[in-house]
Amino acid sequence: MNGILLTCQPTDYYKCSNFSGMVRIYISAPLFNRMEKEFNAYIDERLRSMGFETYLPQRDGYEASSLYDSGTMWEDIKSKIFKKDVEELKRSEILFMVLDGRVPDEGACVELGMAYTLGKTCIGVQTDSRKFQMDNNNPMIDGSLNGGLFYSLEDAFKQLQNQVYKKI
């Protein structure tokens, strides 16, 4: 891992001695159909119940279809979404990436690369059984997951519950 591991008390795991405030998690995941959005909302709800602050792009950011329906030009839509998400990545300590799907979502992969380059802790979860029947992930993806890759949500949540990572 590329950071310092901060061990916190189980009842106060979202606060650590050298960190003021709540740990902010950027949830990076595909968000293009109802099932994906519901899965993301479940992850968000669980993380918030654990005491984390979250950024969930489908709730807190812009959605291209809504902007387009309001008459916003495509070039402006792309710029707004990109700038907002980059700003929120910078404000977060942890990126929590959902790698489910035949291949990981392209936008989530870009967010992962940015978060890794910004020195954030990057945690991945991959519950999709299709992945276990095929080759491994691209080494650039797995190599960027400096906080670990988990094959169940519960394992990822336990990791976050027991230990909070802070990059320096």
C-alpha positions as CSV (number, residue, x, y, z in Angstrom):
1,M,0.0,0.0,0.0
2,N,1.1,3.5,-0.7
3,G,-0.2,5.2,2.4
4,I,-0.2,5.2,6.1
5,L,-2.7,2.9,7.8
6,L,-4.5,4.6,10.6
7,T,-6.1,2.3,13.1
8,C,-9.1,3.7,14.8
9,Q,-11.4,2.5,17.6
10,P,-14.3,0.5,16.2
11,T,-16.9,2.9,17.6
12,D,-15.0,5.9,16.1
13,Y,-13.6,4.4,12.9
14,Y,-14.4,7.4,10.7
15,K,-12.4,9.7,12.8
16,C,-8.6,9.4,13.5
17,S,-6.2,11.4,15.6
18,N,-4.6,13.2,12.7
19,F,-7.7,13.7,10.6
20,S,-10.2,16.4,11.4
21,G,-13.8,15.7,10.3
22,M,-15.4,12.7,8.6
23,V,-13.6,10.7,6.0
24,R,-15.1,11.4,2.6
25,I,-15.6,8.6,0.1
26,Y,-16.1,9.1,-3.6
27,I,-18.3,6.2,-5.0
28,S,-17.2,5.4,-8.5
29,A,-19.5,3.1,-10.4
30,P,-21.6,2.7,-13.5
31,L,-24.9,4.6,-13.2
32,F,-26.7,4.0,-16.4
33,N,-29.7,1.9,-15.5
34,R,-32.0,1.4,-12.5
35,M,-30.2,-1.7,-11.2
36,E,-26.8,0.1,-11.2
37,K,-28.3,3.2,-9.5
38,E,-30.0,1.1,-6.8
39,F,-26.8,-0.9,-6.1
40,N,-24.9,2.4,-5.9
41,A,-27.6,3.9,-3.5
42,Y,-27.3,0.8,-1.3
43,I,-23.5,1.2,-1.1
44,D,-24.0,4.9,-0.3
45,E,-26.5,4.1,2.4
46,R,-24.3,1.5,4.0
47,L,-21.2,3.8,4.0
48,R,-23.2,6.7,5.5
49,S,-24.6,4.4,8.2
50,M,-21.0,3.6,9.1
51,G,-20.3,7.3,9.6
52,F,-18.6,8.2,6.3
53,E,-19.4,11.2,4.2
54,T,-20.0,10.3,0.6
55,Y,-20.1,11.7,-2.9
56,L,-22.4,9.7,-5.1
57,P,-22.3,11.2,-8.6
58,Q,-25.9,10.1,-9.5
59,R,-27.2,12.1,-6.5
60,D,-24.6,14.8,-5.9
61,G,-23.3,15.5,-9.4
62,Y,-24.8,16.0,-12.8
63,E,-26.6,13.5,-15.1
64,A,-26.1,14.0,-18.8
65,S,-29.7,13.1,-19.7
66,S,-31.2,15.7,-17.3
67,L,-28.8,18.4,-18.5
68,Y,-29.6,17.6,-22.1
69,D,-33.3,17.6,-21.5
70,S,-32.9,21.1,-20.0
71,G,-31.4,22.3,-23.3
72,T,-27.7,22.3,-22.3
73,M,-25.4,21.8,-25.2
74,W,-23.4,18.5,-25.3
75,E,-20.0,20.2,-25.0
76,D,-21.2,22.1,-21.9
77,I,-22.6,18.9,-20.4
78,K,-19.3,17.0,-20.8
79,S,-17.4,20.0,-19.3
80,K,-19.8,20.3,-16.3
81,I,-19.7,16.6,-15.4
82,F,-15.9,16.4,-15.8
83,K,-15.2,19.5,-13.7
84,K,-17.6,18.5,-10.9
85,D,-16.3,15.0,-10.6
86,V,-12.7,16.0,-10.6
87,E,-13.4,18.6,-7.9
88,E,-15.1,16.0,-5.8
89,L,-12.3,13.5,-6.3
90,K,-9.9,16.1,-4.9
91,R,-12.1,16.6,-1.9
92,S,-12.3,12.9,-1.0
93,E,-9.9,10.7,0.9
94,I,-11.0,7.4,-0.5
95,L,-12.3,6.2,-3.9
96,F,-14.7,3.2,-3.6
97,M,-14.9,1.7,-7.1
98,V,-17.5,-0.8,-8.3
99,L,-15.9,-3.0,-11.0
100,D,-19.0,-5.0,-11.8
101,G,-20.0,-5.6,-15.4
102,R,-18.4,-7.5,-18.3
103,V,-15.6,-4.9,-18.1
104,P,-15.3,-2.1,-15.6
105,D,-17.0,1.1,-16.5
106,E,-14.8,3.5,-18.6
107,G,-15.6,6.6,-16.6
108,A,-15.0,4.7,-13.3
109,C,-11.6,3.6,-14.7
110,V,-10.7,7.3,-15.4
111,E,-11.8,8.3,-11.9
112,L,-9.6,5.5,-10.5
113,G,-6.6,6.7,-12.4
114,M,-7.1,10.3,-11.3
115,A,-7.7,9.3,-7.7
116,Y,-4.6,7.1,-7.6
117,T,-2.5,9.9,-9.1
118,L,-3.9,12.4,-6.6
119,G,-2.6,10.0,-3.8
120,K,-6.0,8.8,-2.7
121,T,-6.7,5.4,-1.2
122,C,-8.5,3.3,-3.9
123,I,-10.6,0.4,-2.9
124,G,-12.4,-1.9,-5.4
125,V,-15.3,-4.3,-5.1
126,Q,-16.0,-6.8,-7.8
127,T,-19.0,-9.1,-7.2
128,D,-19.9,-9.9,-10.8
129,S,-19.5,-13.7,-11.3
130,R,-18.7,-13.2,-15.0
131,K,-15.3,-11.8,-14.0
132,F,-14.3,-15.0,-12.2
133,Q,-14.8,-17.0,-15.4
134,M,-12.6,-14.7,-17.5
135,D,-9.1,-13.3,-17.3
136,N,-8.0,-11.0,-14.5
137,N,-8.5,-7.2,-14.6
138,N,-6.1,-5.0,-16.6
139,P,-2.9,-4.6,-14.5
140,M,-3.4,-0.9,-14.6
141,I,-6.7,-1.2,-12.8
142,D,-5.6,-3.8,-10.2
143,G,-2.3,-1.9,-9.6
144,S,-4.2,1.3,-8.8
145,L,-6.4,-0.4,-6.2
146,N,-3.9,0.4,-3.4
147,G,-6.5,-0.1,-0.7
148,G,-7.4,-3.6,-1.9
149,L,-9.8,-5.4,-4.2
150,F,-12.7,-7.2,-2.5
151,Y,-15.1,-9.8,-4.0
152,S,-18.0,-9.0,-1.6
153,L,-19.4,-5.8,-0.3
154,E,-19.3,-7.1,3.2
155,D,-15.5,-7.6,3.0
156,A,-15.0,-4.1,1.6
157,F,-17.2,-2.6,4.3
158,K,-15.4,-4.5,7.1
159,Q,-12.1,-3.1,5.8
160,L,-13.4,0.4,6.0
161,Q,-15.1,-0.2,9.3
162,N,-11.9,-1.5,11.0
163,Q,-9.3,0.7,9.4
164,V,-9.2,4.1,7.7
165,Y,-6.5,4.8,5.2
166,K,-5.0,8.3,4.9
167,K,-2.6,9.1,2.1
168,I,0.3,11.5,2.8
